[in-house]
Amino acid sequence: MKHGVKPYRVVVVHGGPGAAGEMGPVAQRLAASRGVLEPMQSATTVQGQVNELRAAVESLCVPPVVLIGHSWGAWLVCFVTARYPHLVHKIILIGAPALDEKYVPSLRENRLKRLTQAEREEFTYLADKTSRPAEAGDATAQLSRVGELAAKTDTYDPIPIDVDLPPPSISEKGARSTPASGQRLQRCAAVVSSCRS
């Protein structure tokens, strides 16, 4: 999806699976001052998604671009940058998974600290249960709930943001907005505004 006017020099990359459109509010706000591309991932393999993003940047943008990735999109941005550094001016990672294995053990601990006691117990129970397929039961519903709880913890931002921007508006059908999307939006807009267009 294209936002703003050419040239497209900023690309926002959603998380996934199932998070298409979640970066729409960020793209829309940034498009007030620059061209923004919001590609939707459709490939079913990591390499396929790397190829999709590379092709979108090469065919629709003016590289080098600023790549903004959220959650899974943060990893995807890193993969594309590592493989095609000439296409990328800067990367911005939001709610990024651990980029080094040594940080993986602290992820769950940090997530749990940001939940209520009841939510911690539910998250631990469901995460453990869904990791054992024979006991998973309705895995789709359970994974969905784990995702909801993880989203609550992953968009936690204890530091106030001093960027004076109006709250995001959603004009795209299907674009999602969460209380944290406004914080992501403000942080992205501030950082991207500091980048050369």
C-alpha positions as CSV (number, residue, x, y, z in Angstrom):
1,M,0.0,0.0,0.0
2,K,1.3,3.5,-0.9
3,H,0.9,6.5,1.4
4,G,1.8,10.1,0.6
5,V,3.5,11.0,-2.7
6,K,6.5,9.8,-4.5
7,P,9.4,9.3,-4.0
8,Y,8.8,6.4,-1.5
9,R,11.8,6.4,0.8
10,V,10.3,5.0,4.0
11,V,9.0,1.4,4.3
12,V,6.9,0.2,7.2
13,V,6.9,-3.6,7.8
14,H,4.2,-5.2,9.9
15,G,4.5,-8.1,12.3
16,G,3.0,-11.4,11.7
17,P,1.5,-13.7,10.9
18,G,-1.9,-12.0,10.9
19,A,-0.8,-8.5,11.6
20,A,-1.2,-7.0,8.1
21,G,-2.3,-3.4,8.4
22,E,-1.1,-2.8,12.0
23,M,1.5,-0.4,10.8
24,G,-1.1,1.5,8.7
25,P,-1.5,4.3,11.3
26,V,2.3,4.8,11.4
27,A,2.5,4.9,7.6
28,Q,-0.5,7.4,7.4
29,R,1.0,9.8,9.8
30,L,4.5,9.7,8.2
31,A,2.9,10.2,4.8
32,A,2.0,13.7,5.8
33,S,5.6,14.7,5.0
34,R,7.1,11.9,2.8
35,G,6.2,9.0,0.6
36,V,5.7,5.7,2.6
37,L,5.3,2.2,1.4
38,E,3.4,-0.4,3.5
39,P,3.9,-3.7,1.8
40,M,1.8,-6.7,3.0
41,Q,3.6,-9.9,3.4
42,S,2.1,-12.9,1.6
43,A,5.0,-15.3,1.1
44,T,4.9,-18.4,3.3
45,T,8.7,-18.8,3.8
46,V,11.3,-16.5,5.4
47,Q,13.2,-16.4,2.1
48,G,10.0,-15.6,0.2
49,Q,9.3,-12.7,2.5
50,V,12.8,-11.4,2.2
51,N,12.5,-11.6,-1.6
52,E,9.0,-9.8,-1.5
53,L,10.4,-6.9,0.6
54,R,13.5,-6.6,-1.6
55,A,11.4,-6.5,-4.7
56,A,9.0,-4.0,-3.3
57,V,11.9,-1.7,-2.3
58,E,13.6,-2.1,-5.7
59,S,10.5,-1.6,-7.8
60,L,8.4,1.0,-5.8
61,C,10.9,3.0,-3.8
62,V,14.0,5.2,-4.3
63,P,16.7,3.4,-2.3
64,P,18.4,3.7,0.0
65,V,15.3,3.7,2.2
66,V,14.4,3.8,5.9
67,L,13.0,0.4,6.9
68,I,10.7,0.4,10.0
69,G,9.9,-3.1,11.2
70,H,7.5,-4.1,14.0
71,S,7.8,-7.5,15.8
72,W,8.4,-10.2,13.1
73,G,8.8,-7.2,10.7
74,A,11.8,-6.1,12.7
75,W,13.5,-9.4,12.0
76,L,12.5,-9.2,8.3
77,V,14.0,-5.7,8.1
78,C,17.3,-7.1,9.6
79,F,17.4,-10.0,7.1
80,V,16.9,-7.7,4.1
81,T,19.4,-5.2,5.4
82,A,22.0,-7.9,6.0
83,R,21.5,-9.3,2.5
84,Y,20.9,-6.0,0.6
85,P,22.7,-3.2,2.5
86,H,22.8,-1.0,-0.6
87,L,19.0,-0.7,-0.4
88,V,18.9,0.6,3.2
89,H,19.8,4.0,4.7
90,K,18.6,3.3,8.2
91,I,16.5,0.7,10.1
92,I,14.1,1.3,13.0
93,L,13.1,-1.8,15.0
94,I,9.9,-1.7,17.1
95,G,9.1,-4.5,19.5
96,A,11.9,-6.5,18.1
97,P,12.4,-10.1,19.1
98,A,15.8,-10.9,20.5
99,L,18.5,-10.5,17.9
100,D,21.1,-12.5,19.9
101,E,20.4,-15.8,21.6
102,K,21.8,-14.7,24.9
103,Y,18.8,-12.4,25.4
104,V,16.1,-15.0,24.8
105,P,15.9,-16.2,28.5
106,S,15.2,-12.6,29.7
107,L,12.3,-12.1,27.2
108,R,9.7,-14.1,29.1
109,E,10.9,-12.7,32.5
110,N,10.5,-9.1,31.1
111,R,7.1,-9.9,29.6
112,L,5.8,-11.4,32.8
113,K,6.8,-8.4,34.8
114,R,4.4,-6.3,32.7
115,L,1.3,-8.4,33.4
116,T,-1.0,-8.7,36.4
117,Q,-0.6,-11.9,38.5
118,A,-3.6,-13.5,36.9
119,E,-2.3,-12.6,33.4
120,R,1.1,-14.0,34.3
121,E,-0.4,-17.3,35.3
122,E,-2.6,-17.5,32.2
123,F,0.4,-16.6,29.9
124,T,2.7,-19.2,31.5
125,Y,0.0,-21.9,31.4
126,L,-1.0,-21.2,27.7
127,A,2.6,-20.8,26.5
128,D,3.6,-24.0,28.1
129,K,0.5,-25.9,26.9
130,T,0.8,-24.7,23.3
131,S,4.5,-25.8,23.2
132,R,3.2,-29.4,23.7
133,P,1.0,-30.2,20.6
134,A,-0.4,-33.4,22.1
135,E,-1.9,-31.3,24.9
136,A,-2.7,-28.2,23.1
137,G,-6.4,-28.7,22.5
138,D,-7.8,-25.7,20.7
139,A,-4.4,-24.4,19.7
140,T,-5.7,-21.6,17.5
141,A,-7.7,-19.9,20.4
142,Q,-4.9,-20.5,22.8
143,L,-2.2,-19.0,20.5
144,S,-4.5,-16.1,19.9
145,R,-4.8,-15.4,23.6
146,V,-1.0,-15.8,24.1
147,G,-0.6,-13.3,21.3
148,E,-3.0,-10.8,23.0
149,L,-1.0,-11.0,26.2
150,A,2.3,-10.8,24.4
151,A,1.1,-7.7,22.5
152,K,0.2,-6.1,25.8
153,T,3.8,-6.7,27.1
154,D,5.6,-6.0,23.9
155,T,4.1,-2.5,23.4
156,Y,4.8,-1.5,26.9
157,D,6.5,1.9,27.1
158,P,7.3,3.3,30.5
159,I,9.0,6.5,29.2
160,P,6.8,9.4,28.2
161,I,7.3,10.6,24.6
162,D,7.7,14.4,24.2
163,V,6.6,14.5,20.6
164,D,3.6,16.7,20.0
165,L,1.5,14.8,17.5
166,P,-2.2,14.2,17.3
167,P,-3.5,10.7,18.0
168,P,-3.5,8.4,15.0
169,S,-6.5,8.3,12.7
170,I,-7.5,5.2,10.8
171,S,-8.8,5.6,7.3
172,E,-7.8,2.1,6.1
173,K,-10.4,-0.6,6.5
174,G,-8.9,-3.3,8.5
175,A,-6.0,-1.3,9.9
176,R,-5.7,-1.9,13.6
177,S,-5.1,0.6,16.3
178,T,-4.1,-0.2,19.9
179,P,-3.3,2.2,22.7
180,A,0.3,1.5,22.1
181,S,0.1,2.3,18.4
182,G,0.0,6.0,19.2
183,Q,3.2,5.6,21.1
184,R,4.8,3.6,18.2
185,L,3.5,6.3,15.8
186,Q,5.0,9.1,17.8
187,R,8.4,7.4,18.2
188,C,8.5,6.4,14.5
189,A,7.5,9.9,13.4
190,A,10.2,11.5,15.5
191,V,13.0,9.2,14.5
192,V,12.1,9.1,10.8
193,S,11.7,12.9,10.8
194,S,15.4,13.1,11.7
195,C,16.4,11.0,8.7
196,R,17.4,12.5,5.4
197,S,14.7,12.1,2.8
